[in-house]
Amino acid sequence: MRKISLYIAMSLDGYIADNKGGVNWLKGQDENDNTNKSYSEFIEKIDRIIMGWNTYHQIVTELSPDFWPYENQITYVMTHREEASSEKIRFINEDLNEFVIKLKKEKGKNIWICGGANVVQQLMDEDLIDVYNVTIIPTILGSGVRLFKKGKNEIKLSLVKAKTYNGMIDAVYTRRGMLYCLNVKKCCLL
């Protein structure tokens, strides 16, 4: 069965955006260091992306206004707005949790929860996220959009792997008791 993966970056103090929703601070300590390969490894295992309206809007107006960066995946934008869907971008006005459960049962690669905080929190409240891949950026914002808000339940996780590069920390966690495969030959119960 497909896994639901959160892949996101946050400041050292737990924010995914500053007070104005900006993400220009999402850089390592050396802004010219591009040694991170975790994203390219991660995206190869993904064929569906889920995001909220604010994340979608920020991508198309600020981060990548000239092209859609996820052409190899189908993106679902959770919104109450009436928007015309395309082959690669589908606007969904359904219960998020029910939609994710249905999507998870379909055949295919894993599903990426791209953001934002409201989407993440709804899925955490129902314990629907299988893998938490969080990059900690060496910046303290002091305030902004918090990634983890007060949730309904405690969620126990196990660390699968961690690595550092350019002052950042990539940490990958799964729900405890879940079978997790680092590669085809090595799987373990966490």
Secondary structure, 3 states (H helix, E strand, C coil): CCCEEEEEEEECCCEEECCCCCCCCCCCCCCCCCCCCHHHHHHCCEEEEEEEHHHHHHHHHHHCCCCCCCCCCEEEEECCCCCCCCCCEEEECCCHHHHHHHHHHCCCCEEEEEECHHHHHHHHHCCCCCEEEEEEECCCCCCCEECCCCCCCCCCEEEEEEEEECCEEEEEEEECCCEEEEECCEEEEC
